[in-house]
Amino acid sequence: MKLADLIPAWEKASGQQRLENRFSIELPPTDAARIHALAQMYPGKSVEAIVNDLLVAALDELETTMPYVPGYQVISKDDTGEPIYDDIGPSPLYRELKKKLLSTASA
């Protein structure tokens, strides 16, 4: 971001409620060493950037691997006419909570 972009960005963000997006965590020594080793291998990346990248990748993968648990209600049919059942696994609740938190933060 350029300096000239800061004030418009600050004005746009002014007064918006935001989700807490800074976290302080304590890692076991082994995990801390793994992160610092990556930072030394890739000196263009800060420790914080590496932790951020790893967390984003883990969350993305977690979202795509949440199990589908078929419920009892048919909500649609697939291309071959087979019934598709509602999902009673963790995915629907996760999506609902994420959407609620994001809408609250931007309201």
N, C-alpha and C positions, 0 to 999 in steps of 0.2 A: 504494500500500500504506500502511496506517495503522501507527502505532507499535505499537499493540496486536497487530498481526499479525506483527511481526518475530520475536519470540521463538519462537512456534509454527513459523514458517517456518524459522528457524535450527535448531530442534530436529529438525524433519523432515529437513532436508538434512544434518544432522550425520553424519559418517562415510560419506557416500555418495561414491563415486568419480565424478568429473565429467570430462567432456571439456573440454579447454581451449576456452574460449569468448571469450577476449579476444585480439585480434590487433592487432599494430602493423604498419601498412603505410606505405610511402612511395609517394606518387602523383606522376606527372609534373605539372609546373606547370599544364598545361592542365586536367587532370582535377581537381586541387585547386581551381582557380578555378571550375570548374563546380559543385563541391559547395558552396563558399563562396557562390557566387551564389544557389544554391537556399536556403541558410540565411538569406541576407539577404532573399530574396523571401518566405520563410515564417519570420518571427522566432519563432514559437512552437515551432519545431523546431530542436534543436541539430544541429551538424555531425555528431555521432555518431549521432543518430537518423536523419538523412537517409542516412548511409552504411549504417546497418543496414537501413532500409527498401529502399534500392536493392539491397542484397545479397540480401535475402530475396526480393524480386520477381525478380531475375535467376536465383536458384537455383530458384524455383518454375517459371519459364518454361523453364529448362534441363531440368528433370525432365520436363516435358510435351512437349518437342521432341526428346528423345533418339530417335535413329532405331530403328525396329523393323527387324531384319534376320532374315528368315525362315530358320529352320534346315531340317533334313531330317526331323525327327520330328513327326508329327501328334499334337497334344495335345488337340484338341477339334474340333468342327464348329460352324459358325455356324448361324444360323436357317434358312438355305437349304440346309444340308447340305454346304456347301463346307468343305474342311479348313482348320484353323487350325494353323499350324506353330509350333514353339517359337521363342523369340527368342534369337538368338545375337549380338545387338548389345550395346551397352554397358549397356543398362537393367538386365538381370538382375544383373550383377556390381555395379553401383551400388547397387541395392536391397539386395543381400546385405551389402555392406560397410557401408551406412548402418545397417541393422538390427543388425549385429554391434557396431558402435561405440556405438550407443544402448543396447544391452543390457549392454555392458561398463561403460558410464558409470553405469548405474542399478543395477548389481549390488553 
